[in-house]
Amino acid sequence: MKNNKKYISIVIPAYNEGQIINEVLLSVVSELKDFVNEIIVVDDGSIDDTSNKANVEGVKLIKHKKNLGYGAALKTGILESNSQYVLMMDSDGQHSVSEIKKLINELGKQDAVIGSRKKILHSSLWRMPGKWLLVLLAQFLIGKKIPDLNSGLRIVKKKILLKYMDLCPQGFSFSTTITMVLLSRGYEISYIPIEINKRIGKSSVNIKAGLDTIILILRLTTLFNPLKIFLPTSFLFLIVGASKFFIDYFSNGPITTGSLLTLMVGLLIFSLGLLSDQISQLRLEQLNNKK
């Protein structure tokens, strides 16, 4: 295993994980302490004994006074880290040390290394259709294949995380956001197949989190490539409106108001797309100038 000690900080967000976090941390500390710079646990306002169980030698424990969200906990840990790379992992027992080592061994000159879950059903059965739809939507909007959209096990350069942290939400969509940013901005990513264990305890992800993720994906696409949304939509209205117009014209019937309105809506959406693209470029220029 490569000695990347001075390059990597491990950040572990935790919320009501008292049942398993001590076991997770003992394993991480005993097997990875010689290969990382620091191990940071952020207790996100847990109401159980997570903090007590996370009080392990070799671990830096940070506590939120109240529950702020998965993304907020990651942000706190990232800001506190002192390494070139940040390794993010879950505290629920899903990520074993052997799989974490795979990512560390793969780390080279890439901007990020992401663990891609091998199992097709890696979440509750009722959540999988929604996850598949999210991935299909993200792949269409980004225009690239995404092996794993929201894996919780990943290593990313800290300077990239800091650069785009303002775009990242406080909740569970943090991982999705970073993936979308990395892919849309052309950063170099390696996907490593990993096995995950069954989580210990109950997940706090719900349907609302999935709906929030859909909105987030659309927002990010509007920021990075708005024409991907506006152009197909405007062309659809223009084609429908033009078709209805010519049908009315060649059938010697009256040209309906509906066909003209549909054409106008198509032109309006196209114009909004161009305007959004200009705003997007200005915003991206600001991000690129951000250190």
N, C-alpha and C positions, 0 to 999 in steps of 0.2 A: 504494500500500500504506500502511495506517495506521501511524503511528509509535507503537507500543506498547512502546517500549524499556524504560521503567521498570516495566512491568507483568509482563513474562514472563521466566522462567528456563527454559532448555532442559535437560532431564535425559536422558542417554543411557546406559542400562546396557549393558555389553559383557562378553561371555565368549567367549574364543577367536575374536575377530573380526579378527585381525591381517591377514587377507587383504584386507579391504575398508574397515576403519574410518578409515584415513588419508584415503582418497578421500572418504568420507562427511563427515568433519570439515572438510576443506578447502572442500568445497562449502557446508556450513552456515556456516562462518565468513565466507567471502567474500561470501555473499549475504544473510545474516541478522544479521550482527553489529550493523548499524545499527538493527535493529528489536527486539532483545532485550537484556535486562539482563546476562545471563551464559549461558555454555554449560558445562555440567558433565558430564563423563564419569566413570562409576563402573566401574572394571575389577574384575569380580567374581571375583578369584582366577584369572585366565587363566594357562594354562601355555604359551602361545605368546608372540609378540611384540606382543600387543595394546597394552600400556602404552607401548612404544617408538613404535609407530605412532600412538598417540593423543596423543603429546607435541607438540601443535600450538599455535602462538602464538594466544592468545585463548581457549584452552580450559583450564578448571580440571579437573585429573585427580585422582581419588581412587581409591585401591587397597584392595581387601579382601585380607587375607592368605590367605584361602582362599575357595573357592566357596561362597557362602551362598544363592544363588538369585536369580532375576530380580526378585522382589518385594523382596528384601532390598536389592538394588542400587538400586532405585527409591526405597526408603525413605531410604537414605543420601543420595541426591541431593536428595530433597525437603527433608530436614532441613537440608542445607547451602545450599539456595537462599535468595535474598533478594528475592523478588518476590511480587506479589499472585497471579500465575498461574504454574502449572508446565506446560510443554509437554513431554510424554513421547513419545519416538520410539525406533525400533529402530536398532541399529548395523550391521545386516546388508545395508544397501543397498536395502531395500524402499521406504523413504520418500524420495521426491525433494523437493528444495527447493520446486519449483512446487506440490506438494500441501500442503506445510507452510504455504506462504503463504496458501493457500485458508482454512485454519483461522484463521490470524492475522487475515486480512481480515474474517472473519465474527465475530470476538470483539467483543462489546459488553457488554451487561449480564447475559449468561448466566452460569450457574454452571459450565458445561462446554461445550466444542465437541469433538465426536468425529468422526474420519474413518471413514466407512462404505465398506468396500471394495466396488467395483462388481462385480468378477468373482465369479461363483458358485463357481468352483473357485479359491480364493485360498490353498489349502494343498495338501499332498500328497493325492492321490486317496484313499488308504486312511484318511486322517484326517477327510475331509469328512462321511461319514455320522454319525460320533460328534459332530462339531461341530453338525450340523443337529439332532440329537437334544437336545443341550445347549440350543440356542436355543429349541426347542419347549418343553422342560421349564421353562426360565427364563421364557418368555412366559406359560405357564400359571400358574406360581406367582406372578409379579408382576402378571399381568393386563393387560399392555401389550405392544404390538409393539416388538420390539428389532431395529433395522436391522443392528446389528453388536455382538455381545456382548463380544468380547475384542480389538477393534482396538488395536494398539500405538501408534497415533498419536492423541493427544488433548491438549486443554488443559483443566485443571481448577483452580479456585480453591485456593490452598494451604491456606487455613483449613479447607476441607472435607476435604482429604486428611489433614490433621493430626487432625481431629476423629474420623475413622473409621480411622486408621492401625492401631490395635490389632486391628481386625477383618480386616485384610488379611494374607494368607499370605506366606511368604517366597518361594514359588515362582511358577510361571507364571500362577496364578489371580488375581494382583493386579488385572489389568485387568478380569476378570470380576467381581470383588468390588466394585470401584469403580462399575462400570456398574449392578450390582444395587442398591447403596446409593443412587446418584443417582436411579434410577427409583423405588425403593420409598419414598424420603423426599420425593419430589415436587420435586426440584430442576429448574431450568430448563436444558434441554439442547438443543443444536442438532446435528443429524447432517449432515455434509457428505460427499457422494459423492467418493471419491478413487480414483485408480489406484495400484496398487502394482507394484513391479518384482519380478522373481524374486530371491529371497534368494541371497546369495553365501555359500557354506559350508554346513555341515550343521546342521540344527535339532536341539536337544537335547530337544525335546518328545517324550514317549512315551505309551504307553497308560496308564501309571500316573498321569500328569498329568491325563488325561481323567477317570479314575475319581475322583481327588482333587477335580476340579472339580465333579462330580456331588454328592459329599458336601458340598462347600462351599456349593453352591446350596441344598441342603436345609437346611443349618445357618443360612444367612442368612435363608431364608424362615421358619424356626422362630423366629428372633430378631425379624424385622420383622412377620410375619403368620402365626403358627403355626396359626391356624384354617383357613388355606388348605390345610393338609395334614391336620389332624385331623378337620375337619368332613366332608369327602367320605369319608374312611376310615370314620368312625363311622357315617355314614348308610348306607354299603354293608353293614356288618355288621348294622345294625338292620333294614334292608329284607330282607336274606336271612334273618335270624333270625325276623322277624315273618311272612314268607311261609311259612317252614317250619312255624311254630307254627300258623297258621290252616289250612294244608293238613292237618296232623295232627288238628287239632280238628274240622274239618268232615268229615273222612273217617272219623270215629268211631274212629280208631286212637289208640294211646298217644302222648302228647306226648313227643317224644324229648328226651333230655338235650342233644343237639347243638343243637337250636333254642334252648333256654334259655341254653346257654353262648354261642352266637353273639349273642344279645340282650345278655347281660351284658358281653361283650367290646365291643360297640358302645357301651354306656353308659359303660364304663370309658374307652374312647378319647375319647369326648365330654368326660368329666370331666377327663382329662389335657389336652385341648385348652384348656379353660377355665383350668386352672391355668397352663399354658404361656403363655397370652395375658396373664395377670396378671403373670407374671415378665417377659414381653417388655416390657410397658408400663413396668415399673420400670427395666429396663435402658435402654430408649429415653429415659426421663426423665433418667437419668444422662448419656447421650450428649448430649442437648439442652442440659444445663447445662454441658457441657464447652466451654470456649472454644477 
